[in-house]
Amino acid sequence: MTSLNRVIMNRRSRRILRDIGIEELDVAEISGRWGKNLGAKSYVQYMFPDHDICEGPIRYADGEVLKYDVILANQVWEHLDRPYTAIKNVLEMLRPGGYFWLAVPFHIPFHAAPNDCSRWSARGLHNLLVEAGFPEEDVQAAQWGNREAAARNLEKDWPPVYDKDKDNLENDRAFPIVSWALARKP
């Protein structure tokens, strides 16, 4: 069942990743499995706590940093104590011209797993990625949400399951629910 909070983000992000040719790229995902079925050339997951992106880039046994064309992080960065440091570590893991895609919640309930630390709008994600070292012109960010979706996030059973017959998917920039960004390393 798809969460209402992710319907538009999923659609637009899959399109963005298809447009960069993900089927020809080596992909790693940080603490998730969202990208498993995107049809990448290769795909690997690095799950917390075995791999903590805040502690450093993922390395081979000999200490060399593993390199990827794309690194994904879906609904992970809000849980990190050191999100800026984690992005620096992702940059080190990207090949030249590689992409970092991340999505984060904005207006949803507190959800410690194990921590809940941050929220970003599209502009906030853009700024975070630029400050961490991605060129400003190579960062694109977006957000989606509306008042009805915001109200659904206050329901007891959370996250709200998308009902295509009832849920409004129009975007209201004044009520972001989720934000996402794609950044490219030079």
Secondary structure, 3 states (H helix, E strand, C coil): CCEHHHHHHHHHHHHHHHHCCHHHCEEEEECCCHHHHCCCCEEEEECCCCCCCCCCCCECCCCCECCEEEEEEECCHHHCCCHHHHHHHHHHHEEEEEEEEEEEECCCCCCCCCCCCCCCCHHHHHHHHHHHCCCHHHEEEEEECCHHHHHHCCCCCCCCECCCCCCCCCCCCCCCCEEEEEEECC
